[in-house]
Amino acid sequence: MVGSFGTGMLLAAETGAHLPSVDDFLPPEILFQGTPFAINRIILIRIVATIVLLLVLGITASRAKLIPGRWQGVVELGLDFVRDKIVYDIMGETRGKRYVPMITTLFFTIFVFNLCGIIPGMNMAATATVVMPLVFALWTMIQYWIAAARSQGLGHYLRHELFTPGVPWPVYILLAPINILELLVIRPASLTIRLFANMVSGHLMVATCLAFAQYWMVDAVNKLQGVPVGALWFAGGFAMTCFEAFVAFLQAYVFAILSTVYINLSFPEE
């Protein structure tokens, strides 16, 4: 039984099931082809998700009441969560007030973009290509450089980061390049790769489960064996979809947390 199951999986991978590939993340242009404004499926998903997010938050704000209803309560709960549990917990209220709008924007945008991967008709996270996570990471990098320049002066900040006080001077030969590499490359890269890789892997896992489910339940010759095996693959795909919804929130939370931490590190120590 195990041998025939393994053989069937290999046959499905080679001939029958349409498995996800890198082409899924490089879709053809569907609007304005051949122009600088060309739009493919992922860009269209980003545009639609942004419009929906702005409409939902805008309508909620315009209809806000002193005693919130259920929907307003949910939105306010999310806003309070980002403000109190992320920004204020890390930076404090006085310092964090300036960055609440930025971190809130990052959290909700990434969360909604990630959820697009499990919404029927979209089926692709808007953060599943490297461009969008890189834009968010560069925004964070620009903000922690601005915070450093504003709070302690760029020269003083660089001297403190590159030449940490109390370290023997020969160590600076190794330590200074590592520190500048962290500020310019490692921090933005860690934010970008973490978000991008998690959303790509989630899409691949869900799509693979559903591809094998379709093969076994529809295309396989042996229906007696194919239907129960396909049902198992479908159940796995459903479980992975639910897990992907959790990952969508988790990655937005982690990105917001790290962005807040990086900005907070740019301020002088108390």
Long-range contacts (C-beta under 8 A, 24 or more apart in sequence): 4-225, 5-229, 8-216, 8-220, 8-222, 8-225, 8-229, 9-212, 12-212, 12-215, 12-216, 12-220, 16-215, 16-219, 16-220, 17-211, 17-212, 17-214, 17-215, 17-219, 18-211, 18-214, 19-207, 19-208, 19-211, 20-203, 20-204, 20-207, 20-208, 20-211, 24-124, 24-203, 24-207, 25-124, 25-128, 25-129, 25-200, 41-124, 42-124, 42-126, 42-128, 42-129, 45-116, 45-122, 45-124, 45-126, 46-113, 46-126, 46-132, 48-122, 49-112, 49-113, 49-116, 49-122, 49-126, 50-109, 52-112, 53-108, 53-109, 53-112, 57-108, 78-108, 79-104, 82-107, 82-108, 82-256, 86-253, 86-256, 86-257, 86-260, 87-260, 90-257, 90-260, 90-261, 90-264, 91-260, 91-263, 91-264, 95-264, 95-267, 96-260, 99-143, 99-260, 99-263, 102-139, 102-143, 102-259, 103-256, 103-259, 103-260, 106-136, 106-139, 106-140, 106-252, 106-255, 106-256, 106-259, 107-252, 107-253, 107-255, 107-256, 108-252, 109-136, 110-136, 110-195, 110-251, 110-252, 110-255, 110-256, 111-248, 111-249, 111-252, 114-199, 114-247, 114-248, 114-249, 114-251, 114-252, 115-245, 115-248, 117-199, 117-202, 117-203, 117-206, 117-244, 117-248, 118-206, 118-241, 118-244, 118-245, 118-248, 124-203, 125-199, 125-202, 125-203, 125-248, 127-195, 127-196, 127-199, 127-251, 128-196, 128-199, 128-200, 128-203, 129-196, 130-192, 130-196, 133-191, 133-192, 133-193, 133-195, 133-196, 134-188, 134-192, 134-196, 136-191, 136-192, 136-195, 136-255, 136-259, 137-187, 137-188, 137-189, 137-191, 137-192, 138-188, 140-187, 140-188, 140-191, 140-258, 140-259, 140-262, 140-263, 141-184, 141-187, 141-188, 141-262, 143-259, 143-263, 144-187, 144-262, 144-263, 144-265, 144-266, 145-266, 147-263, 147-266, 147-267, 148-266, 148-267, 151-266, 151-267, 151-268, 152-267, 152-268, 157-266, 187-262, 190-258, 191-255, 191-258, 191-259, 194-251, 194-254, 194-255, 195-251, 195-255, 198-247, 198-251, 199-247, 199-251, 202-240, 202-243, 202-244, 202-247, 205-240, 206-237, 206-240, 206-241, 206-244, 209-233, 209-234, 209-236, 209-237, 209-240, 210-234, 210-237, 213-237
